[in-house]
Amino acid sequence: MTMNPPIVGAVLAAGLGTRLRPLTDFKPKPLVPVAGLPLLEWALDALDALGVTAVGVNLFHHADQVPTALAHRALQPVFVHEETLQGTGGGLRGLAAALPRTTLVAANGDALFDFDLAPVLAAHKAQGALGTLALRRPRPGEDFGRVAIDPITGQIARIAEVRGPNADAAGLIEAVFTGVQVLEPALIDALPREGACDVLRTAWAKRLAEGARLIGTFVPDDALWVDVGTPARYLEAQTEALRRSSNRRLPAADAAGRRVDPTATIDAAAVVEGPCWIGPRARIEAGAFIGAGTVVDTSAVVRSGVRLERCVLWPGATATDSATDHVFVT
Protein backbone atom coordinates (compact mmCIF):
# COMPACT_ATOMS: atom_id res chain seq x y z
CA MET A 1 0.00 0.00 0.00
CA THR A 2 1.44 3.37 -1.07
CA MET A 3 1.34 6.04 1.61
CA ASN A 4 1.11 9.69 0.68
CA PRO A 5 4.08 11.67 1.98
CA PRO A 6 3.21 13.88 4.96
CA ILE A 7 2.56 17.57 4.56
CA VAL A 8 2.73 20.28 7.17
CA GLY A 9 1.08 23.67 7.40
CA ALA A 10 2.02 27.12 8.62
CA VAL A 11 0.29 30.45 9.16
CA LEU A 12 2.34 33.65 9.17
CA ALA A 13 0.79 35.59 12.02
CA ALA A 14 3.53 37.75 13.55
CA GLY A 15 2.76 41.12 11.92
CA LEU A 16 1.94 44.26 13.88
CA GLY A 17 -1.24 45.00 11.91
CA THR A 18 -0.49 48.73 11.94
CA ARG A 19 -2.90 49.49 9.08
CA LEU A 20 -5.72 47.90 11.08
CA ARG A 21 -5.28 50.14 14.12
CA PRO A 22 -6.95 50.89 16.46
CA LEU A 23 -8.39 47.34 16.35
CA THR A 24 -4.95 45.78 16.72
CA ASP A 25 -4.30 47.83 19.84
CA PHE A 26 -6.56 45.28 21.57
CA LYS A 27 -5.87 42.04 19.69
CA PRO A 28 -3.21 40.69 17.36
CA LYS A 29 -4.43 40.92 13.80
CA PRO A 30 -4.86 37.14 13.38
CA LEU A 31 -7.37 37.11 16.25
CA VAL A 32 -9.71 39.85 15.01
CA PRO A 33 -13.06 38.08 14.58
CA VAL A 34 -14.59 37.74 11.13
CA ALA A 35 -18.17 36.48 11.08
CA GLY A 36 -17.73 34.84 14.43
CA LEU A 37 -14.37 33.20 13.79
CA PRO A 38 -10.88 34.64 14.46
CA LEU A 39 -9.15 35.40 11.17
CA LEU A 40 -6.36 32.94 12.01
CA GLU A 41 -8.83 30.09 12.39
CA TRP A 42 -10.15 30.46 8.85
CA ALA A 43 -6.64 29.56 7.66
CA LEU A 44 -6.16 26.82 10.25
CA ASP A 45 -9.49 25.24 9.28
CA ALA A 46 -8.38 25.18 5.64
CA LEU A 47 -5.09 23.50 6.59
CA ASP A 48 -6.92 20.97 8.77
CA ALA A 49 -9.22 20.13 5.86
CA LEU A 50 -6.13 19.51 3.74
CA GLY A 51 -4.96 16.89 6.21
CA VAL A 52 -1.74 18.44 7.47
CA THR A 53 -0.01 16.35 10.11
CA ALA A 54 1.43 19.35 11.95
CA VAL A 55 0.93 23.10 11.79
CA GLY A 56 2.99 26.03 12.97
CA VAL A 57 2.09 29.65 13.78
CA ASN A 58 4.62 32.42 14.36
CA LEU A 59 3.84 35.11 16.92
CA PHE A 60 4.98 38.58 17.95
CA HIS A 61 2.36 41.28 18.63
CA HIS A 62 0.13 40.37 21.63
CA ALA A 63 1.66 36.91 21.31
CA ASP A 64 0.32 35.73 24.68
CA GLN A 65 -3.29 35.92 23.44
CA VAL A 66 -2.94 33.42 20.60
CA PRO A 67 -2.23 30.09 22.37
CA THR A 68 -5.14 30.68 24.73
CA ALA A 69 -7.48 31.52 21.84
CA LEU A 70 -6.50 28.31 20.03
CA ALA A 71 -6.49 25.97 23.04
CA HIS A 72 -9.71 24.30 21.85
CA ARG A 73 -8.29 23.05 18.54
CA ALA A 74 -7.75 19.32 18.09
CA LEU A 75 -4.49 19.82 16.18
CA GLN A 76 -2.52 22.11 18.43
CA PRO A 77 -0.14 24.44 16.57
CA VAL A 78 3.56 24.64 17.19
CA PHE A 79 4.12 28.26 18.22
CA VAL A 80 7.27 30.09 17.22
CA HIS A 81 7.75 33.33 19.16
CA GLU A 82 9.82 35.94 17.35
CA GLU A 83 12.05 38.18 19.48
CA THR A 84 12.16 40.67 16.61
CA LEU A 85 10.02 40.66 13.51
CA GLN A 86 11.55 38.39 10.87
CA GLY A 87 9.36 39.12 7.84
CA THR A 88 7.73 36.41 5.74
CA GLY A 89 11.06 34.81 4.92
CA GLY A 90 12.43 34.75 8.44
CA GLY A 91 9.03 33.66 9.71
CA LEU A 92 8.91 30.69 7.34
CA ARG A 93 12.52 29.84 8.19
CA GLY A 94 11.66 29.61 11.88
CA LEU A 95 8.46 27.67 11.29
CA ALA A 96 10.13 25.19 8.94
CA ALA A 97 12.82 24.56 11.53
CA ALA A 98 10.15 23.72 14.11
CA LEU A 99 8.21 21.37 11.82
CA PRO A 100 9.06 18.08 10.07
CA ARG A 101 11.13 18.56 6.92
CA THR A 102 8.59 17.94 4.18
CA THR A 103 6.21 19.78 1.85
CA LEU A 104 4.97 22.93 3.59
CA VAL A 105 1.68 24.67 2.81
CA ALA A 106 1.76 28.22 4.18
CA ALA A 107 -0.87 30.94 4.40
CA ASN A 108 -0.59 34.60 5.34
CA GLY A 109 -2.49 35.33 8.52
CA ASP A 110 -3.84 38.68 7.29
CA ALA A 111 -6.16 37.41 4.53
CA LEU A 112 -9.62 35.89 4.67
CA PHE A 113 -10.13 33.07 2.20
CA ASP A 114 -12.42 30.08 1.77
CA PHE A 115 -11.00 28.22 -1.22
CA ASP A 116 -10.05 24.55 -1.00
CA LEU A 117 -6.31 24.00 -0.65
CA ALA A 118 -6.41 20.46 -2.07
CA PRO A 119 -6.39 21.54 -5.77
CA VAL A 120 -3.46 23.88 -5.05
CA LEU A 121 -1.46 21.05 -3.52
CA ALA A 122 -2.53 18.65 -6.29
CA ALA A 123 -1.27 21.04 -8.99
CA HIS A 124 2.01 21.43 -7.11
CA LYS A 125 2.54 17.68 -6.92
CA ALA A 126 1.39 16.95 -10.48
CA GLN A 127 3.82 19.53 -11.89
CA GLY A 128 6.73 18.38 -9.75
CA ALA A 129 7.11 21.96 -8.61
CA LEU A 130 9.60 23.26 -6.10
CA GLY A 131 7.13 25.97 -5.17
CA THR A 132 3.56 26.94 -6.04
CA LEU A 133 1.67 30.19 -5.51
CA ALA A 134 -2.12 30.16 -5.23
CA LEU A 135 -3.30 32.96 -7.50
CA ARG A 136 -6.53 34.67 -8.43
CA ARG A 137 -7.61 36.86 -11.32
CA PRO A 138 -7.06 40.61 -10.83
CA ARG A 139 -10.11 42.78 -10.23
CA PRO A 140 -10.57 46.34 -11.52
CA GLY A 141 -8.92 49.01 -9.41
CA GLU A 142 -6.78 46.71 -7.30
CA ASP A 143 -3.30 47.92 -6.36
CA PHE A 144 -1.81 44.58 -5.33
CA GLY A 145 1.50 43.53 -6.89
CA ARG A 146 1.16 41.25 -9.87
CA VAL A 147 2.50 37.78 -10.55
CA ALA A 148 3.04 36.85 -14.22
CA ILE A 149 2.89 33.23 -15.37
CA ASP A 150 3.11 31.30 -18.63
CA PRO A 151 -0.47 30.44 -19.69
CA ILE A 152 0.49 26.95 -20.88
CA THR A 153 3.00 25.68 -18.34
CA GLY A 154 2.05 27.79 -15.32
CA GLN A 155 5.74 28.66 -14.86
CA ILE A 156 6.21 31.88 -12.94
CA ALA A 157 8.01 34.61 -14.89
CA ARG A 158 7.67 37.55 -12.49
CA ILE A 159 6.63 38.15 -8.88
CA ALA A 160 6.09 41.91 -8.58
CA GLU A 161 9.58 43.33 -9.20
CA VAL A 162 11.26 39.90 -8.94
CA ARG A 163 12.09 38.89 -12.49
CA GLY A 164 12.87 35.45 -13.83
CA PRO A 165 14.67 34.50 -17.07
CA ASN A 166 11.42 34.80 -19.07
CA ALA A 167 10.09 37.94 -17.37
CA ASP A 168 9.40 39.69 -20.70
CA ALA A 169 8.02 36.73 -22.64
CA ALA A 170 4.95 37.39 -24.81
CA GLY A 171 1.52 36.26 -23.71
CA LEU A 172 2.11 36.09 -19.96
CA ILE A 173 -0.97 36.12 -17.71
CA GLU A 174 -1.06 38.48 -14.74
CA ALA A 175 -2.53 37.40 -11.41
CA VAL A 176 -2.73 38.36 -7.73
CA PHE A 177 -1.03 36.28 -5.03
CA THR A 178 -3.50 35.10 -2.37
CA GLY A 179 -0.89 34.59 0.32
CA VAL A 180 -1.10 30.78 0.07
CA GLN A 181 2.04 29.02 -1.11
CA VAL A 182 3.40 25.48 -1.25
CA LEU A 183 7.12 25.07 -0.65
CA GLU A 184 9.46 22.11 -0.85
CA PRO A 185 12.40 22.02 1.58
CA ALA A 186 14.87 22.94 -1.18
CA LEU A 187 13.00 26.21 -1.72
CA ILE A 188 13.05 27.02 1.99
CA ASP A 189 16.77 26.21 2.00
CA ALA A 190 17.29 29.21 -0.31
CA LEU A 191 16.32 31.61 2.49
CA PRO A 192 19.09 33.61 4.16
CA ARG A 193 20.34 31.82 7.26
CA GLU A 194 19.52 34.74 9.55
CA GLY A 195 17.86 38.13 9.66
CA ALA A 196 14.52 39.48 8.55
CA CYS A 197 13.65 38.98 4.89
CA ASP A 198 10.82 38.61 2.40
CA VAL A 199 10.38 35.04 1.16
CA LEU A 200 9.41 36.07 -2.38
CA ARG A 201 12.34 38.47 -2.78
CA THR A 202 14.89 36.01 -1.41
CA ALA A 203 14.14 32.29 -1.73
CA TRP A 204 11.72 32.55 -4.63
CA ALA A 205 13.92 35.08 -6.44
CA LYS A 206 17.00 32.87 -6.08
CA ARG A 207 15.32 29.69 -7.31
CA LEU A 208 13.55 31.60 -10.10
CA ALA A 209 16.89 32.87 -11.38
CA GLU A 210 18.18 29.29 -11.31
CA GLY A 211 15.33 28.14 -13.54
CA ALA A 212 13.60 25.99 -10.91
CA ARG A 213 10.07 24.70 -11.51
CA LEU A 214 8.03 27.38 -9.76
CA ILE A 215 4.38 27.60 -10.77
CA GLY A 216 1.20 29.53 -10.17
CA THR A 217 -2.22 27.94 -10.06
CA PHE A 218 -5.55 29.76 -10.05
CA VAL A 219 -8.19 29.41 -7.35
CA PRO A 220 -11.84 29.59 -8.50
CA ASP A 221 -12.94 33.02 -9.70
CA ASP A 222 -15.81 33.07 -7.19
CA ALA A 223 -13.59 32.15 -4.22
CA LEU A 224 -13.67 34.39 -1.18
CA TRP A 225 -10.46 36.36 -0.67
CA VAL A 226 -10.16 39.64 1.19
CA ASP A 227 -6.94 41.29 2.35
CA VAL A 228 -7.98 42.32 5.87
CA GLY A 229 -5.46 45.14 5.99
CA THR A 230 -7.53 48.19 6.94
CA PRO A 231 -10.68 48.88 8.98
CA ALA A 232 -12.64 49.33 5.72
CA ARG A 233 -11.47 45.96 4.39
CA TYR A 234 -12.17 44.39 7.75
CA LEU A 235 -15.80 45.47 7.47
CA GLU A 236 -15.87 44.28 3.84
CA ALA A 237 -14.63 40.88 5.00
CA GLN A 238 -17.57 40.55 7.39
CA THR A 239 -20.14 41.11 4.66
CA GLU A 240 -18.39 38.80 2.21
CA ALA A 241 -18.15 36.03 4.80
CA LEU A 242 -21.81 36.39 5.79
CA ARG A 243 -22.94 36.03 2.19
CA ARG A 244 -21.32 32.62 1.88
CA SER A 245 -22.01 29.24 3.37
CA SER A 246 -18.33 28.34 3.80
CA ASN A 247 -18.21 29.24 7.50
CA ARG A 248 -19.73 26.03 8.81
CA ARG A 249 -19.45 27.19 12.40
CA LEU A 250 -22.31 29.63 11.93
CA PRO A 251 -25.98 28.67 11.88
CA ALA A 252 -27.52 28.29 8.45
CA ALA A 253 -28.93 31.50 6.99
CA ASP A 254 -32.66 31.97 6.58
CA ALA A 255 -34.21 33.22 3.33
CA ALA A 256 -33.20 36.78 4.21
CA GLY A 257 -29.58 35.83 4.97
CA ARG A 258 -29.96 36.15 8.74
CA ARG A 259 -27.89 33.79 10.88
CA VAL A 260 -29.11 33.67 14.47
CA ASP A 261 -27.70 31.48 17.21
CA PRO A 262 -30.47 29.67 19.12
CA THR A 263 -29.22 31.13 22.42
CA ALA A 264 -29.48 34.74 21.18
CA THR A 265 -32.36 36.95 22.37
CA ILE A 266 -34.06 39.27 19.88
CA ASP A 267 -36.92 41.42 21.13
CA ALA A 268 -40.10 41.18 19.11
CA ALA A 269 -39.97 44.94 18.52
CA ALA A 270 -36.46 44.81 16.98
CA VAL A 271 -35.82 44.72 13.22
CA VAL A 272 -33.10 42.45 11.84
CA GLU A 273 -32.05 42.45 8.18
CA GLY A 274 -29.68 40.06 6.41
CA PRO A 275 -27.03 39.16 5.77
CA CYS A 276 -26.10 39.31 9.43
CA TRP A 277 -25.07 37.14 12.34
CA ILE A 278 -26.42 37.29 15.88
CA GLY A 279 -24.12 35.18 18.04
CA PRO A 280 -24.49 33.02 21.14
CA ARG A 281 -26.13 34.78 24.10
CA ALA A 282 -26.24 38.08 22.17
CA ARG A 283 -29.14 40.39 22.97
CA ILE A 284 -31.01 42.75 20.68
CA GLU A 285 -33.30 45.05 22.64
CA ALA A 286 -36.65 46.55 21.72
CA GLY A 287 -36.65 49.04 18.85
CA ALA A 288 -33.11 48.20 17.76
CA PHE A 289 -32.35 47.93 14.04
CA ILE A 290 -29.73 45.51 12.74
CA GLY A 291 -28.82 46.37 9.15
CA ALA A 292 -27.23 44.22 6.47
CA GLY A 293 -23.60 43.28 6.98
CA THR A 294 -23.77 43.55 10.77
CA VAL A 295 -22.18 41.03 13.15
CA VAL A 296 -23.26 40.88 16.80
CA ASP A 297 -20.76 38.46 18.30
CA THR A 298 -20.98 36.31 21.41
CA SER A 299 -22.68 37.96 24.44
CA ALA A 300 -22.75 41.36 22.71
CA VAL A 301 -25.69 43.70 23.32
CA VAL A 302 -27.49 46.21 21.10
CA ARG A 303 -29.43 48.63 23.27
CA SER A 304 -32.99 49.77 22.69
CA GLY A 305 -33.47 52.12 19.73
CA VAL A 306 -29.90 51.74 18.38
CA ARG A 307 -29.57 51.50 14.59
CA LEU A 308 -26.57 49.68 13.16
CA GLU A 309 -25.54 49.48 9.50
CA ARG A 310 -22.56 47.33 8.49
CA CYS A 311 -21.22 47.25 12.03
CA VAL A 312 -19.34 44.65 14.08
CA LEU A 313 -19.69 44.06 17.81
CA TRP A 314 -16.83 42.05 19.24
CA PRO A 315 -17.64 39.43 21.91
CA GLY A 316 -19.09 41.12 24.98
CA ALA A 317 -19.32 44.57 23.38
CA THR A 318 -22.31 46.88 23.84
CA ALA A 319 -23.72 49.30 21.27
CA THR A 320 -25.36 52.25 23.02
CA ASP A 321 -25.30 54.63 20.05
CA SER A 322 -26.36 54.23 16.42
CA ALA A 323 -23.53 53.81 13.92
CA THR A 324 -22.60 52.95 10.35
CA ASP A 325 -19.41 51.15 9.30
CA HIS A 326 -18.16 50.93 12.88
CA VAL A 327 -16.50 48.33 15.09
CA PHE A 328 -17.58 48.14 18.74
CA VAL A 329 -14.66 46.65 20.65
CA THR A 330 -16.06 46.92 24.20
HUQUIJO-V953350 format. One record per backbone hydrogen bond with DSSP energy under -1.0 kcal/mol. NH is the residue of the N-H (numbers start at 1). CO is the residue of the C=O. E is the energy in kcal/mol with one decimal. If there is no record, write none. Layout:
NH,CO,E
NH,CO,E
This chain:
8,103,-2.5
9,54,-2.6
10,105,-1.9
11,56,-2.2
12,107,-2.4
20,17,-1.3
21,18,-1.4
23,20,-1.5
25,22,-1.7
26,23,-1.4
27,23,-1.3
31,28,-2.3
32,29,-1.6
34,37,-2.7
37,34,-1.2
39,32,-2.1
40,30,-3.5
41,38,-1.2
43,39,-1.0
44,40,-2.1
45,41,-2.6
46,42,-1.6
47,43,-2.1
48,44,-2.6
49,45,-2.4
50,46,-1.1
51,48,-1.1
52,47,-1.6
53,7,-2.6
56,9,-2.1
57,78,-2.5
58,11,-1.4
59,80,-2.5
63,60,-1.4
65,62,-1.7
69,65,-1.8
70,66,-1.6
71,68,-1.1
73,70,-1.8
78,55,-2.8
80,57,-2.3
82,59,-2.8
89,197,-2.5
90,86,-1.6
91,87,-2.5
92,88,-2.1
93,89,-2.4
94,90,-2.2
95,91,-2.3
96,92,-3.0
97,93,-1.7
102,100,-1.2
104,183,-2.7
105,8,-2.7
106,181,-3.1
107,10,-2.1
109,12,-2.6
112,226,-2.9
114,224,-1.5
121,117,-2.3
122,118,-2.7
123,119,-2.3
124,120,-1.9
125,121,-2.4
126,122,-2.8
127,123,-2.0
128,125,-1.1
129,124,-2.2
130,213,-3.2
131,213,-1.1
132,182,-2.3
133,215,-2.3
134,180,-2.6
135,217,-3.0
136,176,-2.0
142,139,-1.8
147,175,-2.6
148,158,-2.2
149,173,-2.4
150,155,-2.5
154,150,-2.0
156,214,-3.0
157,148,-3.3
158,148,-1.6
159,162,-2.6
160,146,-3.2
162,159,-2.6
164,157,-3.0
167,164,-1.6
169,166,-1.8
173,149,-2.8
175,147,-2.4
176,136,-2.7
178,134,-2.5
181,106,-2.6
182,132,-2.7
183,104,-2.9
184,130,-2.3
187,184,-1.6
188,184,-1.6
189,185,-2.4
190,187,-1.2
191,188,-1.9
197,86,-2.0
204,199,-2.2
206,202,-2.6
207,203,-2.4
208,204,-2.4
209,205,-2.1
210,206,-1.2
211,208,-1.4
212,207,-2.4
214,212,-1.3
215,131,-2.4
216,154,-2.0
217,133,-2.3
219,135,-3.0
223,220,-1.8
226,112,-2.2
228,110,-1.7
229,227,-2.1
234,230,-2.4
235,231,-2.0
236,232,-2.0
237,233,-2.4
238,234,-1.4
239,235,-1.6
240,236,-2.5
241,237,-2.5
242,238,-2.4
243,239,-1.5
244,241,-1.2
248,246,-1.5
250,247,-1.5
254,258,-2.0
257,254,-2.2
259,276,-1.9
261,278,-3.0
264,261,-2.0
265,282,-2.8
267,284,-2.6
270,267,-2.1
271,288,-2.7
273,290,-3.0
276,257,-1.6
277,294,-1.8
278,259,-2.8
279,296,-3.5
282,279,-1.9
283,300,-2.3
284,265,-3.1
285,302,-2.5
288,285,-1.8
289,306,-2.7
290,271,-3.1
291,308,-3.0
293,275,-3.6
294,291,-1.2
295,311,-2.4
296,277,-3.1
297,313,-2.1
299,280,-2.7
300,297,-2.1
301,317,-2.4
302,283,-2.7
303,319,-2.4
306,303,-1.8
308,289,-2.7
309,323,-1.9
310,292,-1.1
312,326,-2.2
313,295,-3.0
314,328,-2.8
316,298,-2.1
317,314,-2.5
319,301,-2.9
323,307,-2.2
325,309,-2.5
328,312,-3.4
